[in-house]
Amino acid sequence: MLKGLAITPPVIGRISIGRVVERNGKRLPEKDDQFTLTSQVQNRDGWVLHPLDETLKREAGGKLRSIPVRLLFNDPALNLRADYSLFDRNSGRPVCVGNGETCRRVGNEGMEGLPCPGPDACRFADGQCKAYARFNVVIGDNQDDALGSFVLRTTSFNTIRTLAARLQYFSAVSGGRLACMPLELRLRGKSTTMSFRTAIYYVDLVVRSGLSLEQAIEETRGLDQRRQASGFDQVALDDAARQGFAAGAFEEPEEDVPALVEEFYPEEGAAAADIPMSRAPVSLGSKLAAKVTRASNG
């Protein structure tokens, strides 16, 4: 096993709410009011659509605002990983990742473990750090790759808070059988004073359409029994994932970070593509860039 390399769930596609477009010579994130499923391949026009995108939109009769999903893991924290993250826009490298108590930061002596006061009180980040989460799901019940996943990346506090709550609640009512629950991602809208009364969109996780909570739990127990009878070891799968995440300092592979920064950490004045943000978009200021340069040059 390579040291320092995080082993993350295999990804076969992306779930996004928006896209990056070129406007006036700049590549900027553009918001949308529906889900889009893409492959992991980009061309000159952006991310190439995944075949499931057309299939699900046709079944929905137009815009895709809900997606049937199952989860890979029973542990809520393995399905949704959220951190306070700071990226260097110049190099595309992660600089600091924390959870409000501790952080991993690139310093003069390499990787350092330090206290994390959170983005609002962090003098190092200078206001440029924000919450960033990855949520892995299996789409539908007949996906060819049972352990492959689609990843939803987001910097929306509304989405992160809602998904975290739903995962905890569904884990509780299902007796810890999250991976067997028939669920769906659903796009919801809301207006706030910070959005100037215009609609902003966030992602919710609910019981699959057509099922009551009681019916979903009954189906969950049945699938769990069938899996155990077949020898499927969910506990071992969760343990393997937990060890894989812990193996590296940062989850995102280096080659993926530039596109991630472009989409979720846009330049000053650009709106985030994933979901309208509850805070203003950020970029590295000159003060922070200088700190990062000194740390990188060590």
Buried (B, 14 or more C-beta within 10 A) or exposed (E): EEEEEBBBBEBBBBBBBBBBEEEEEEBBBBBBEBBBBBBBEEEEEBBEBBEBBEBBBEEBEEEBBBBBBBBBBBBBBBBBBBBBBBBBBEBBBBBBBBEBEEBBBBBEEEEEEEEBBBBEEBEBBBBBBBBBBBBBBBBBEEBEEEEBBBBBBBBBBBBBBBBBEBBEEBBEBBEBBBBBBBBBBBBBEEEEEEBEEEEBBBBBBBBBEEBEBEEBBEBBBEBBEEBEEEEBEBEEBBBEBEEBBEBBBBBBEEEBBBBBBBBBBBBEEBBBBBBBBBBEBBBBBEEBBEBBEEBBEE
